[in-house]
Amino acid sequence: MPASPSTARAINDRLALRLLQEEGPLTAGQLKQLTGLSRPTVADLVERLTEAGLIAVVGESGEQRRGPNARLYGIVADRAYLAALDVRTEGVTVVVADLLGAELARASVPITDDAGTGPAVEQAVSLVERAAKEAGADRLHTVAIGAPGLIDPATGELRDSTGLPEWHRRLAAALGERLTARVLVENETNLAALAEQRDGAARDRDTFVLLWLGLGTGAAVVLDGTLRRGASGGTGEIGFLPVPGTATLPSASDCEGGFHSLGSAAAIESLAIAHDLTAAPTTAEPRAATLVRAAAEAASSRTPAAGSGTAPFGAPTGEADTSASSVRPRADAHPAPGARPAADAPARFLDALADRLAIGAASVVAVLDPGCVVLGGEIGQAGGDVLAARIEARLAALSPLPTEVRPSALGGPAVLRGALLMARDAAQDELFAPPPR
Protein backbone atom coordinates (compact mmCIF):
# COMPACT_ATOMS: atom_id res chain seq x y z
CA MET A 1 0.00 0.00 0.00
CA PRO A 2 1.57 3.30 -1.06
CA ALA A 3 2.16 5.95 1.60
CA SER A 4 -0.32 8.78 1.87
CA PRO A 5 0.87 12.24 0.76
CA SER A 6 1.23 13.41 4.38
CA THR A 7 3.23 10.31 5.33
CA ALA A 8 5.47 10.70 2.30
CA ARG A 9 6.11 14.34 3.20
CA ALA A 10 7.01 13.37 6.77
CA ILE A 11 9.43 10.70 5.54
CA ASN A 12 11.07 13.13 3.12
CA ASP A 13 11.38 15.82 5.79
CA ARG A 14 13.07 13.50 8.26
CA LEU A 15 15.41 12.22 5.57
CA ALA A 16 16.47 15.77 4.71
CA LEU A 17 16.94 16.69 8.37
CA ARG A 18 19.11 13.65 9.01
CA LEU A 19 21.27 14.50 6.02
CA LEU A 20 21.69 18.07 7.24
CA GLN A 21 22.63 16.72 10.67
CA GLU A 22 25.19 14.27 9.30
CA GLU A 23 26.60 16.25 6.36
CA GLY A 24 26.22 19.82 7.58
CA PRO A 25 24.73 22.67 5.52
CA LEU A 26 23.60 21.70 2.01
CA THR A 27 22.10 23.42 -0.99
CA ALA A 28 18.74 22.39 -2.42
CA GLY A 29 20.62 20.83 -5.32
CA GLN A 30 22.77 18.77 -2.97
CA LEU A 31 19.67 17.64 -1.08
CA LYS A 32 18.12 16.59 -4.40
CA GLN A 33 21.22 14.58 -5.28
CA LEU A 34 21.54 12.89 -1.87
CA THR A 35 17.84 12.09 -1.42
CA GLY A 36 17.01 11.19 -5.02
CA LEU A 37 13.87 13.33 -4.77
CA SER A 38 12.61 15.57 -7.55
CA ARG A 39 13.41 19.26 -7.61
CA PRO A 40 9.79 20.34 -6.82
CA THR A 41 9.65 17.88 -3.90
CA VAL A 42 12.90 19.23 -2.45
CA ALA A 43 11.68 22.80 -2.89
CA ASP A 44 8.48 21.94 -1.00
CA LEU A 45 10.28 20.29 1.91
CA VAL A 46 12.78 23.14 2.21
CA GLU A 47 9.87 25.57 2.44
CA ARG A 48 8.07 23.44 5.05
CA LEU A 49 11.15 23.01 7.24
CA THR A 50 12.02 26.70 7.01
CA GLU A 51 8.50 27.75 8.02
CA ALA A 52 8.67 25.28 10.93
CA GLY A 53 11.85 26.98 12.15
CA LEU A 54 13.90 23.81 11.84
CA ILE A 55 16.24 24.96 9.06
CA ALA A 56 17.46 28.33 7.81
CA VAL A 57 19.79 29.79 5.20
CA VAL A 58 23.26 29.78 6.78
CA GLY A 59 25.36 30.90 3.80
CA GLU A 60 25.97 30.46 0.12
CA SER A 61 27.92 27.99 -1.97
CA GLY A 62 29.28 27.91 -5.48
CA GLU A 63 31.65 30.03 -7.51
CA GLN A 64 29.29 32.97 -7.96
CA ARG A 65 27.80 32.65 -4.44
CA ARG A 66 24.48 34.20 -5.31
CA GLY A 67 20.97 33.23 -6.28
CA PRO A 68 18.53 30.67 -4.84
CA ASN A 69 20.57 27.70 -6.05
CA ALA A 70 23.59 28.82 -4.01
CA ARG A 71 21.78 29.04 -0.67
CA LEU A 72 23.10 26.71 2.00
CA TYR A 73 20.49 25.36 4.40
CA GLY A 74 21.39 24.17 7.88
CA ILE A 75 19.57 23.00 11.00
CA VAL A 76 18.71 25.81 13.41
CA ALA A 77 21.02 24.75 16.23
CA ASP A 78 19.50 27.05 18.86
CA ARG A 79 16.00 25.73 18.26
CA ALA A 80 16.56 23.64 21.40
CA TYR A 81 19.18 23.39 24.15
CA LEU A 82 20.30 20.18 25.81
CA ALA A 83 22.05 19.20 29.00
CA ALA A 84 24.03 16.04 29.78
CA LEU A 85 24.99 15.01 33.31
CA ASP A 86 27.55 12.50 34.55
CA VAL A 87 26.50 11.72 38.12
CA ARG A 88 29.10 10.04 40.33
CA THR A 89 29.04 9.31 44.05
CA GLU A 90 31.57 12.11 44.54
CA GLY A 91 30.00 14.80 42.36
CA VAL A 92 28.35 15.90 39.13
CA THR A 93 29.60 17.18 35.77
CA VAL A 94 27.25 18.88 33.30
CA VAL A 95 27.56 19.91 29.67
CA VAL A 96 25.07 22.21 27.93
CA ALA A 97 24.86 21.97 24.13
CA ASP A 98 22.73 23.06 21.19
CA LEU A 99 20.50 20.87 19.06
CA LEU A 100 23.45 19.70 16.98
CA GLY A 101 25.40 18.69 20.07
CA ALA A 102 27.95 21.51 20.01
CA GLU A 103 29.17 22.14 23.56
CA LEU A 104 28.34 25.60 24.90
CA ALA A 105 29.20 25.29 28.60
CA ARG A 106 30.68 22.77 31.03
CA ALA A 107 30.80 22.77 34.83
CA SER A 108 31.39 20.41 37.76
CA VAL A 109 30.69 20.38 41.48
CA PRO A 110 31.97 17.97 44.15
CA ILE A 111 29.36 16.53 46.50
CA THR A 112 30.74 15.11 49.72
CA ASP A 113 29.59 11.93 51.41
CA ASP A 114 28.23 13.86 54.36
CA ALA A 115 26.03 16.15 52.29
CA GLY A 116 22.36 15.59 53.01
CA THR A 117 19.95 14.51 50.29
CA GLY A 118 18.27 17.91 49.98
CA PRO A 119 21.48 19.98 49.85
CA ALA A 120 23.07 17.53 47.40
CA VAL A 121 20.10 17.76 45.03
CA GLU A 122 20.14 21.56 45.31
CA GLN A 123 23.86 21.67 44.47
CA ALA A 124 23.34 19.56 41.37
CA VAL A 125 20.27 21.44 40.12
CA SER A 126 21.92 24.82 40.71
CA LEU A 127 24.96 23.62 38.76
CA VAL A 128 22.77 22.83 35.74
CA GLU A 129 21.00 26.19 36.00
CA ARG A 130 24.31 28.08 36.12
CA ALA A 131 25.70 26.16 33.15
CA ALA A 132 22.53 26.83 31.14
CA LYS A 133 22.78 30.54 31.92
CA GLU A 134 26.44 30.59 30.89
CA ALA A 135 25.49 28.89 27.61
CA GLY A 136 22.77 31.48 26.93
CA ALA A 137 20.09 28.81 27.05
CA ASP A 138 16.88 30.40 28.26
CA ARG A 139 15.24 26.99 28.49
CA LEU A 140 16.53 23.43 28.34
CA HIS A 141 14.52 21.11 26.09
CA THR A 142 15.99 17.75 27.14
CA VAL A 143 18.27 16.66 29.98
CA ALA A 144 19.96 13.25 30.01
CA ILE A 145 21.53 11.84 33.17
CA GLY A 146 24.14 9.10 33.32
CA ALA A 147 24.27 7.49 36.76
CA PRO A 148 25.51 4.30 38.42
CA GLY A 149 22.84 1.79 39.35
CA LEU A 150 19.94 0.05 37.65
CA ILE A 151 17.29 1.75 35.54
CA ASP A 152 13.78 0.33 35.91
CA PRO A 153 12.73 -0.57 32.34
CA ALA A 154 9.06 0.01 33.17
CA THR A 155 9.42 3.53 34.57
CA GLY A 156 12.78 4.68 33.19
CA GLU A 157 13.77 5.74 36.71
CA LEU A 158 16.85 4.93 38.75
CA ARG A 159 16.07 2.05 41.09
CA ASP A 160 16.83 2.11 44.79
CA SER A 161 20.28 0.51 44.99
CA THR A 162 22.24 -0.35 48.09
CA GLY A 163 25.34 1.78 48.46
CA LEU A 164 24.22 4.68 46.25
CA PRO A 165 23.23 8.00 47.83
CA GLU A 166 19.56 8.92 47.90
CA TRP A 167 20.15 12.18 46.03
CA HIS A 168 20.89 10.20 42.87
CA ARG A 169 17.28 9.02 42.78
CA ARG A 170 15.83 12.43 43.64
CA LEU A 171 17.79 14.39 41.06
CA ALA A 172 15.78 13.60 37.92
CA ALA A 173 12.47 14.68 39.45
CA ALA A 174 14.02 17.85 40.85
CA LEU A 175 15.48 18.80 37.49
CA GLY A 176 12.17 18.20 35.74
CA GLU A 177 10.32 20.41 38.21
CA ARG A 178 12.78 23.30 38.25
CA LEU A 179 13.69 23.34 34.57
CA THR A 180 10.39 22.15 33.05
CA ALA A 181 12.54 20.00 30.75
CA ARG A 182 12.21 16.44 29.58
CA VAL A 183 14.55 14.41 31.82
CA LEU A 184 15.95 11.01 30.84
CA VAL A 185 18.05 8.69 33.01
CA GLU A 186 20.34 5.88 31.84
CA ASN A 187 22.96 3.65 33.41
CA GLU A 188 26.43 5.17 33.02
CA THR A 189 27.96 2.06 31.42
CA ASN A 190 25.18 1.87 28.84
CA LEU A 191 25.81 5.50 27.91
CA ALA A 192 29.54 4.82 27.60
CA ALA A 193 28.74 2.00 25.17
CA LEU A 194 26.52 4.32 23.12
CA ALA A 195 29.37 6.82 22.87
CA GLU A 196 31.94 4.16 21.94
CA GLN A 197 29.56 2.84 19.27
CA ARG A 198 28.95 6.28 17.74
CA ASP A 199 32.28 8.01 18.21
CA GLY A 200 34.76 5.59 19.75
CA ALA A 201 36.30 2.15 19.64
CA ALA A 202 33.19 0.28 18.43
CA ARG A 203 32.23 2.44 15.45
CA ASP A 204 32.56 -0.52 13.09
CA ARG A 205 30.74 -3.01 15.33
CA ASP A 206 27.01 -3.63 15.71
CA THR A 207 27.61 -6.36 18.31
CA PHE A 208 30.05 -5.88 21.19
CA VAL A 209 30.40 -5.76 24.96
CA LEU A 210 31.85 -2.81 26.82
CA LEU A 211 33.65 -3.85 30.01
CA TRP A 212 33.60 -0.79 32.29
CA LEU A 213 36.70 -0.40 34.44
CA GLY A 214 36.38 2.60 36.71
CA LEU A 215 35.69 3.02 40.40
CA GLY A 216 33.65 -0.16 40.05
CA THR A 217 33.06 -2.68 37.29
CA GLY A 218 30.17 -3.13 34.90
CA ALA A 219 29.33 -4.14 31.36
CA ALA A 220 27.08 -2.94 28.57
CA VAL A 221 25.77 -5.28 25.92
CA VAL A 222 25.02 -4.20 22.34
CA LEU A 223 23.60 -6.92 20.08
CA ASP A 224 22.74 -6.27 16.44
CA GLY A 225 23.03 -2.54 17.03
CA THR A 226 20.62 -2.51 19.99
CA LEU A 227 21.50 -1.88 23.62
CA ARG A 228 20.16 -4.73 25.76
CA ARG A 229 18.99 -3.83 29.27
CA GLY A 230 17.41 -7.09 30.46
CA ALA A 231 14.10 -7.86 32.17
CA SER A 232 14.91 -5.79 35.26
CA GLY A 233 17.41 -3.38 33.71
CA GLY A 234 20.33 -5.31 35.18
CA THR A 235 22.13 -6.59 32.09
CA GLY A 236 25.85 -6.09 32.63
CA GLU A 237 25.97 -6.13 36.44
CA ILE A 238 29.20 -8.06 36.11
CA GLY A 239 30.50 -6.84 39.47
CA PHE A 240 28.24 -9.47 41.08
CA LEU A 241 29.60 -12.28 38.90
CA PRO A 242 31.00 -15.09 41.09
CA VAL A 243 34.57 -15.74 39.95
CA PRO A 244 37.54 -17.75 41.17
CA GLY A 245 40.27 -15.90 43.02
CA THR A 246 38.12 -14.15 45.62
CA ALA A 247 37.88 -14.89 49.34
CA THR A 248 34.09 -15.06 49.44
CA LEU A 249 30.98 -14.94 47.28
CA PRO A 250 28.90 -11.87 46.40
CA SER A 251 25.43 -11.38 47.83
CA ALA A 252 22.28 -9.71 46.54
CA SER A 253 23.26 -6.54 48.40
CA ASP A 254 27.06 -6.60 48.15
CA CYS A 255 29.27 -7.26 45.13
CA GLU A 256 32.38 -7.85 47.28
CA GLY A 257 33.49 -11.36 46.50
CA GLY A 258 32.35 -11.03 42.88
CA PHE A 259 34.26 -9.77 39.87
CA HIS A 260 34.22 -6.32 41.51
CA SER A 261 36.79 -7.65 43.99
CA LEU A 262 39.21 -8.31 41.12
CA GLY A 263 38.57 -5.43 38.71
CA SER A 264 37.56 -2.38 40.77
CA ALA A 265 39.87 0.61 41.12
CA ALA A 266 40.68 -0.31 44.72
CA ALA A 267 41.51 -3.90 43.75
CA ILE A 268 43.80 -2.72 40.94
CA GLU A 269 45.60 -0.32 43.27
CA SER A 270 46.17 -3.18 45.73
CA LEU A 271 47.49 -5.34 42.90
CA ALA A 272 49.97 -2.60 41.92
CA ILE A 273 51.16 -2.33 45.52
CA ALA A 274 51.63 -6.09 45.62
CA HIS A 275 53.92 -5.72 42.59
CA ASP A 276 55.83 -2.91 44.34
CA LEU A 277 54.67 -0.25 41.88
CA THR A 278 53.89 3.37 42.51
CA ALA A 279 53.28 6.41 40.31
CA ALA A 280 52.99 10.15 40.78
CA PRO A 281 49.36 11.03 41.61
CA THR A 282 47.35 13.15 39.20
CA THR A 283 43.99 14.91 39.38
CA ALA A 284 43.24 14.08 35.73
CA GLU A 285 42.28 10.46 36.38
CA PRO A 286 41.76 7.92 39.20
CA ARG A 287 44.96 6.65 40.80
CA ALA A 288 44.34 3.12 39.51
CA ALA A 289 44.21 4.48 35.96
CA THR A 290 47.47 6.37 36.51
CA LEU A 291 49.18 3.17 37.68
CA VAL A 292 47.87 1.16 34.72
CA ARG A 293 48.83 3.89 32.23
CA ALA A 294 52.35 4.16 33.61
CA ALA A 295 52.81 0.39 33.60
CA ALA A 296 51.56 0.15 30.01
CA GLU A 297 53.95 2.92 28.92
CA ALA A 298 56.83 1.14 30.64
CA ALA A 299 55.94 -2.21 29.10
CA SER A 300 55.52 -0.77 25.60
CA SER A 301 58.88 1.00 25.80
CA ARG A 302 60.73 -2.26 26.28
CA THR A 303 62.01 -4.70 23.67
CA PRO A 304 59.99 -7.81 24.44
CA ALA A 305 61.04 -11.38 23.95
CA ALA A 306 59.08 -13.50 21.50
CA GLY A 307 55.55 -13.96 22.75
CA SER A 308 56.04 -11.47 25.58
CA GLY A 309 52.95 -9.66 26.75
CA THR A 310 50.63 -12.22 25.20
CA ALA A 311 51.48 -15.43 27.03
CA PRO A 312 48.60 -16.52 29.23
CA PHE A 313 48.47 -16.31 33.00
CA GLY A 314 51.66 -14.69 34.17
CA ALA A 315 54.18 -16.11 31.72
CA PRO A 316 57.51 -14.20 31.96
CA THR A 317 58.29 -11.32 29.68
CA GLY A 318 61.56 -9.96 28.33
CA GLU A 319 63.69 -7.47 30.23
CA ALA A 320 64.56 -3.91 29.22
CA ASP A 321 64.95 -0.44 30.63
CA THR A 322 61.79 1.23 31.99
CA SER A 323 63.25 4.67 32.62
CA ALA A 324 60.97 6.25 30.00
CA SER A 325 57.96 5.72 32.25
CA SER A 326 56.80 7.46 35.41
CA VAL A 327 55.99 4.12 37.03
CA ARG A 328 58.65 2.94 39.43
CA PRO A 329 59.23 0.29 42.09
CA ARG A 330 58.33 1.35 45.60
CA ALA A 331 61.27 2.75 47.52
CA ASP A 332 60.74 0.28 50.37
CA ALA A 333 60.50 -2.76 48.08
CA HIS A 334 62.88 -5.61 48.92
CA PRO A 335 62.85 -8.33 46.25
CA ALA A 336 63.07 -11.88 47.45
CA PRO A 337 66.13 -13.95 46.56
CA GLY A 338 65.84 -15.19 42.99
CA ALA A 339 62.98 -12.80 42.16
CA ARG A 340 62.79 -11.18 38.73
CA PRO A 341 64.31 -7.68 38.54
CA ALA A 342 62.31 -4.65 39.61
CA ALA A 343 62.46 -3.33 36.05
CA ASP A 344 60.16 -6.19 35.08
CA ALA A 345 57.49 -5.19 37.61
CA PRO A 346 55.25 -3.23 35.18
CA ALA A 347 54.96 -6.21 32.82
CA ARG A 348 54.29 -8.61 35.69
CA PHE A 349 51.62 -6.27 37.05
CA LEU A 350 49.92 -6.06 33.64
CA ASP A 351 50.09 -9.84 33.26
CA ALA A 352 48.43 -10.32 36.64
CA LEU A 353 45.80 -7.67 35.84
CA ALA A 354 45.06 -9.30 32.49
CA ASP A 355 44.68 -12.65 34.25
CA ARG A 356 42.01 -11.12 36.47
CA LEU A 357 40.11 -9.19 33.84
CA ALA A 358 40.11 -12.12 31.41
CA ILE A 359 38.17 -14.20 33.94
CA GLY A 360 35.21 -11.83 33.90
CA ALA A 361 35.46 -11.18 30.18
CA ALA A 362 35.54 -14.91 29.41
CA SER A 363 32.25 -15.44 31.23
CA VAL A 364 30.58 -12.73 29.15
CA VAL A 365 32.10 -14.09 25.93
CA ALA A 366 30.93 -17.63 26.68
CA VAL A 367 27.31 -16.49 27.06
CA LEU A 368 27.03 -13.76 24.42
CA ASP A 369 29.74 -14.42 21.81
CA PRO A 370 30.05 -10.67 21.07
CA GLY A 371 33.17 -10.95 18.92
CA CYS A 372 34.51 -7.74 20.44
CA VAL A 373 35.15 -6.51 23.98
CA VAL A 374 35.91 -2.84 24.56
CA LEU A 375 37.82 -2.00 27.73
CA GLY A 376 35.94 1.08 28.87
CA GLY A 377 36.32 3.66 31.59
CA GLU A 378 39.44 5.50 32.66
CA ILE A 379 41.31 2.28 33.46
CA GLY A 380 40.40 0.56 30.20
CA GLN A 381 41.61 3.56 28.22
CA ALA A 382 44.77 3.84 30.33
CA GLY A 383 45.78 0.23 29.61
CA GLY A 384 45.66 0.90 25.88
CA ASP A 385 46.69 -1.70 23.35
CA VAL A 386 49.23 -3.17 25.77
CA LEU A 387 46.59 -4.38 28.24
CA ALA A 388 44.06 -5.19 25.51
CA ALA A 389 46.53 -7.51 23.76
CA ARG A 390 47.21 -9.38 26.98
CA ILE A 391 43.52 -9.90 27.68
CA GLU A 392 42.83 -10.94 24.08
CA ALA A 393 45.54 -13.61 24.29
CA ARG A 394 44.09 -14.96 27.52
CA LEU A 395 40.58 -15.09 26.05
CA ALA A 396 41.97 -17.07 23.12
CA ALA A 397 43.32 -19.58 25.63
CA LEU A 398 40.10 -19.71 27.66
CA SER A 399 37.44 -19.71 24.95
CA PRO A 400 36.99 -21.19 21.46
CA LEU A 401 35.03 -18.09 20.45
CA PRO A 402 37.22 -15.58 18.59
CA THR A 403 37.10 -12.25 20.41
CA GLU A 404 38.88 -9.01 19.64
CA VAL A 405 39.75 -6.81 22.62
CA ARG A 406 40.07 -3.05 22.12
CA PRO A 407 40.88 -0.22 24.52
CA SER A 408 38.35 2.57 24.94
CA ALA A 409 38.85 5.56 22.65
CA LEU A 410 36.93 7.85 25.02
CA GLY A 411 37.62 6.67 28.57
CA GLY A 412 35.68 8.17 31.47
CA PRO A 413 34.26 11.09 29.44
CA ALA A 414 32.32 8.52 27.38
CA VAL A 415 29.50 8.69 29.95
CA LEU A 416 29.01 12.41 29.41
CA ARG A 417 29.32 12.00 25.65
CA GLY A 418 26.75 9.21 25.67
CA ALA A 419 24.33 11.29 27.75
CA LEU A 420 24.65 14.16 25.28
CA LEU A 421 23.98 11.81 22.36
CA MET A 422 20.93 10.46 24.17
CA ALA A 423 19.58 13.96 24.82
CA ARG A 424 20.23 15.05 21.24
CA ASP A 425 18.54 11.98 19.75
CA ALA A 426 15.48 12.41 21.98
CA ALA A 427 15.14 16.12 21.22
CA GLN A 428 15.56 15.65 17.49
CA ASP A 429 13.08 12.78 17.42
CA GLU A 430 10.49 15.04 19.02
CA LEU A 431 11.24 18.17 17.02
CA PHE A 432 11.67 16.37 13.72
CA ALA A 433 8.54 14.28 14.16
CA PRO A 434 5.75 14.87 11.64
CA PRO A 435 2.84 16.97 12.88
CA PRO A 436 -0.20 15.03 14.12
CA ARG A 437 -2.67 14.16 11.39
ROSEDO-697836 format. One line per 2 residues: number of its first residue (from 1); their letters; for each residue y, z negated, x negated of C-alpha. Coordinates in steps of 0.05 Angstrom, whole numbers. Layout:
# residues N
NUM	A	Y/Z/X  ...
***
This chain:
# residues 437
1	MP	0/0/0  66/21/-31
3	AS	119/-32/-43  176/-37/6
5	PS	245/-15/-17  268/-88/-25
7	TA	206/-107/-65  214/-46/-109
9	RA	287/-64/-122  267/-135/-140
11	IN	214/-111/-189  263/-62/-221
13	DR	316/-116/-228  270/-165/-261
15	LA	244/-111/-308  315/-94/-329
17	LR	334/-167/-339  273/-180/-382
19	LL	290/-120/-425  361/-145/-434
21	QE	334/-213/-453  285/-186/-504
23	EG	325/-127/-532  396/-152/-524
25	PL	453/-110/-495  434/-40/-472
27	TA	468/20/-442  448/48/-375
29	GQ	417/106/-412  375/59/-455
31	LK	353/22/-393  332/88/-362
33	QL	292/106/-424  258/37/-431
35	TG	242/28/-357  224/100/-340
37	LS	267/95/-277  311/151/-252
39	RP	385/152/-268  407/136/-196
41	TV	358/78/-193  385/49/-258
43	AD	456/58/-234  439/20/-170
45	LV	406/-38/-206  463/-44/-256
47	ER	511/-49/-197  469/-101/-161
49	LT	460/-145/-223  534/-140/-240
51	EA	555/-160/-170  506/-219/-173
53	GL	540/-243/-237  476/-237/-278
55	IA	499/-181/-325  567/-156/-349
57	VV	596/-104/-396  596/-136/-465
59	GE	618/-76/-507  609/-2/-519
61	SG	560/39/-558  558/110/-586
63	EQ	601/150/-633  659/159/-586
65	RR	653/89/-556  684/106/-490
67	GP	665/126/-419  613/97/-371
69	NA	554/121/-411  576/80/-472
71	RL	581/13/-436  534/-40/-462
73	YG	507/-88/-410  483/-158/-428
75	IV	460/-220/-391  516/-268/-374
77	AD	495/-325/-420  541/-377/-390
79	RA	515/-365/-320  473/-428/-331
81	YL	468/-483/-384  404/-516/-406
83	AA	384/-580/-441  321/-596/-481
85	LD	300/-666/-500  250/-691/-551
87	VR	234/-762/-530  201/-807/-582
89	TE	186/-881/-581  242/-891/-631
91	GV	296/-847/-600  318/-783/-567
93	TV	344/-715/-592  378/-666/-545
95	VV	398/-593/-551  444/-559/-501
97	AD	439/-483/-497  461/-424/-455
99	LL	417/-381/-410  394/-340/-469
101	GA	374/-401/-508  430/-400/-559
103	EL	443/-471/-583  512/-498/-567
105	AR	506/-572/-584  455/-621/-614
107	AS	455/-697/-616  408/-755/-628
109	VP	408/-830/-614  359/-883/-639
111	IT	331/-930/-587  302/-994/-615
113	DD	239/-1028/-592  277/-1087/-565
115	AG	323/-1046/-521  312/-1060/-447
117	TG	290/-1006/-399  358/-1000/-365
119	PA	400/-997/-430  351/-948/-461
121	VE	355/-901/-402  431/-906/-403
123	QA	433/-889/-477  391/-827/-467
125	VS	429/-802/-405  496/-814/-438
127	LV	472/-775/-499  457/-715/-455
129	ER	524/-720/-420  562/-722/-486
131	AA	523/-663/-514  537/-623/-451
133	KE	611/-638/-456  612/-618/-529
135	AG	578/-552/-510  630/-539/-455
137	AD	576/-541/-402  608/-565/-338
139	RL	540/-570/-305  469/-567/-331
141	HT	422/-522/-290  355/-543/-320
143	VA	333/-600/-365  265/-600/-399
145	IG	237/-663/-431  182/-666/-483
147	AP	150/-735/-485  86/-768/-510
149	GL	36/-787/-457  1/-753/-399
151	ID	35/-711/-346  7/-718/-276
153	PA	-11/-647/-255  0/-663/-181
155	TG	71/-691/-188  94/-664/-256
157	EL	115/-734/-275  99/-775/-337
159	RD	41/-822/-321  42/-896/-337
161	ST	10/-900/-406  -7/-962/-445
163	GL	36/-969/-507  94/-925/-484
165	PE	160/-957/-465  178/-958/-391
167	WH	244/-921/-403  204/-857/-418
169	RR	180/-856/-346  249/-873/-317
171	LA	288/-821/-356  272/-758/-316
173	AA	294/-789/-249  357/-817/-280
175	LG	376/-750/-310  364/-715/-243
177	ER	408/-764/-206  466/-765/-256
179	LT	467/-691/-274  443/-661/-208
181	AR	400/-615/-251  329/-592/-244
183	VL	288/-636/-291  220/-617/-319
185	VE	174/-660/-361  118/-637/-407
187	NE	73/-668/-459  103/-660/-529
189	TN	41/-628/-559  37/-577/-504
191	LA	110/-558/-516  96/-552/-591
193	AL	40/-503/-575  86/-462/-530
195	AE	136/-457/-587  83/-439/-639
197	QR	57/-385/-591  126/-355/-579
199	DG	160/-364/-646  112/-395/-695
201	AA	43/-393/-726  6/-369/-664
203	RD	49/-309/-645  -10/-262/-651
205	RD	-60/-307/-615  -73/-314/-540
207	TF	-127/-366/-552  -118/-424/-601
209	VL	-115/-499/-608  -56/-536/-637
211	LW	-77/-600/-673  -16/-646/-672
213	LG	-8/-689/-734  52/-734/-728
215	LG	60/-808/-714  -3/-801/-673
217	TG	-54/-746/-661  -63/-698/-603
219	AA	-83/-627/-587  -59/-571/-542
221	VV	-106/-518/-515  -84/-447/-500
223	LD	-138/-402/-472  -125/-329/-455
225	GT	-51/-341/-461  -50/-400/-412
227	LR	-38/-472/-430  -95/-515/-403
229	RG	-77/-585/-380  -142/-609/-348
231	AS	-157/-643/-282  -116/-705/-298
233	GG	-68/-674/-348  -106/-704/-407
235	TG	-132/-642/-443  -122/-653/-517
237	EI	-123/-729/-519  -161/-722/-584
239	GF	-137/-789/-610  -189/-822/-565
241	LP	-246/-778/-592  -302/-822/-620
243	VP	-315/-799/-691  -355/-823/-751
245	GT	-318/-860/-805  -283/-912/-762
247	AT	-298/-987/-758  -301/-989/-682
249	LP	-299/-946/-620  -237/-928/-578
251	SA	-228/-957/-509  -194/-931/-446
253	SD	-131/-968/-465  -132/-963/-541
255	CE	-145/-903/-585  -157/-946/-648
257	GG	-227/-930/-670  -221/-858/-647
259	FH	-195/-797/-685  -126/-830/-684
261	SL	-153/-880/-736  -166/-822/-784
263	GS	-109/-774/-771  -48/-815/-751
265	AA	12/-822/-797  -6/-894/-814
267	AI	-78/-875/-830  -54/-819/-876
269	ES	-6/-865/-912  -64/-915/-923
271	LA	-107/-858/-950  -52/-838/-999
273	IA	-47/-910/-1023  -122/-912/-1033
275	HD	-114/-852/-1078  -58/-887/-1117
277	LT	-5/-838/-1093  67/-850/-1078
279	AA	128/-806/-1066  203/-816/-1060
281	PT	221/-832/-987  263/-784/-947
283	TA	298/-788/-880  282/-715/-865
285	EP	209/-728/-846  158/-784/-835
287	RA	133/-816/-899  62/-790/-887
289	AT	90/-719/-884  127/-730/-949
291	LV	63/-754/-984  23/-694/-957
293	RA	78/-645/-977  83/-672/-1047
295	AA	8/-672/-1056  3/-600/-1031
297	EA	58/-578/-1079  23/-613/-1137
299	AS	-44/-582/-1119  -15/-512/-1110
301	SR	20/-516/-1178  -45/-526/-1215
303	TP	-94/-473/-1240  -156/-489/-1200
305	AA	-228/-479/-1221  -270/-430/-1182
307	GS	-279/-455/-1111  -229/-512/-1121
309	GT	-193/-535/-1059  -244/-504/-1013
311	AP	-309/-541/-1030  -330/-585/-972
313	FG	-326/-660/-969  -294/-683/-1033
315	AP	-322/-634/-1084  -284/-639/-1150
317	TG	-226/-594/-1166  -199/-567/-1231
319	EA	-149/-605/-1274  -78/-584/-1291
321	DT	-9/-613/-1299  25/-640/-1236
323	SA	93/-652/-1265  125/-600/-1219
325	SS	114/-645/-1159  149/-708/-1136
327	VR	82/-741/-1120  59/-789/-1173
329	PR	6/-842/-1185  27/-912/-1167
331	AD	55/-950/-1225  6/-1007/-1215
333	AH	-55/-962/-1210  -112/-978/-1258
335	PA	-167/-925/-1257  -238/-949/-1261
337	PG	-279/-931/-1323  -304/-860/-1317
339	AR	-256/-843/-1260  -224/-775/-1256
341	PA	-154/-771/-1286  -93/-792/-1246
343	AD	-67/-721/-1249  -124/-702/-1203
345	AP	-104/-752/-1150  -65/-704/-1105
347	AR	-124/-656/-1099  -172/-714/-1086
349	FL	-125/-741/-1032  -121/-673/-998
351	DA	-197/-665/-1002  -206/-733/-969
353	LA	-153/-717/-916  -186/-650/-901
355	DR	-253/-685/-894  -222/-729/-840
357	LA	-184/-677/-802  -242/-628/-802
359	IG	-284/-679/-763  -237/-678/-704
361	AA	-224/-604/-709  -298/-588/-711
363	SV	-309/-625/-645  -255/-583/-612
365	VA	-282/-519/-642  -353/-534/-619
367	VL	-330/-541/-546  -275/-488/-541
369	DP	-288/-436/-595  -213/-421/-601
371	GC	-219/-378/-663  -155/-409/-690
373	VV	-130/-480/-703  -57/-491/-718
375	LG	-40/-555/-756  22/-577/-719
377	GE	73/-632/-726  110/-653/-789
379	IG	46/-669/-826  11/-604/-808
381	QA	71/-564/-832  77/-607/-895
383	GG	5/-592/-916  18/-518/-913
385	DV	-34/-467/-934  -63/-515/-985
387	LA	-88/-565/-932  -104/-510/-881
389	AR	-150/-475/-931  -188/-540/-944
391	IE	-198/-554/-870  -219/-482/-857
393	AR	-272/-486/-911  -299/-550/-882
395	LA	-302/-521/-812  -341/-462/-839
397	AL	-392/-513/-866  -394/-553/-802
399	SP	-394/-499/-749  -424/-429/-740
401	LP	-362/-409/-701  -312/-372/-744
403	TE	-245/-408/-742  -180/-393/-778
405	VR	-136/-452/-795  -61/-442/-801
407	PS	-4/-490/-818  51/-499/-767
409	AL	111/-453/-777  157/-500/-739
411	GG	133/-571/-752  163/-629/-714
413	PA	222/-589/-685  170/-548/-646
415	VL	174/-599/-590  248/-588/-580
417	RG	240/-513/-586  184/-513/-535
419	AL	226/-555/-487  283/-506/-493
421	LM	236/-447/-480  209/-483/-419
423	AR	279/-496/-392  301/-425/-405
425	DA	240/-395/-371  248/-440/-310
427	AQ	322/-424/-303  313/-350/-311
429	DE	256/-348/-262  301/-380/-210
431	LF	363/-340/-225  327/-274/-233
433	AP	286/-283/-171  297/-233/-115
435	PP	339/-258/-57  301/-282/4
437	R	283/-228/53
***
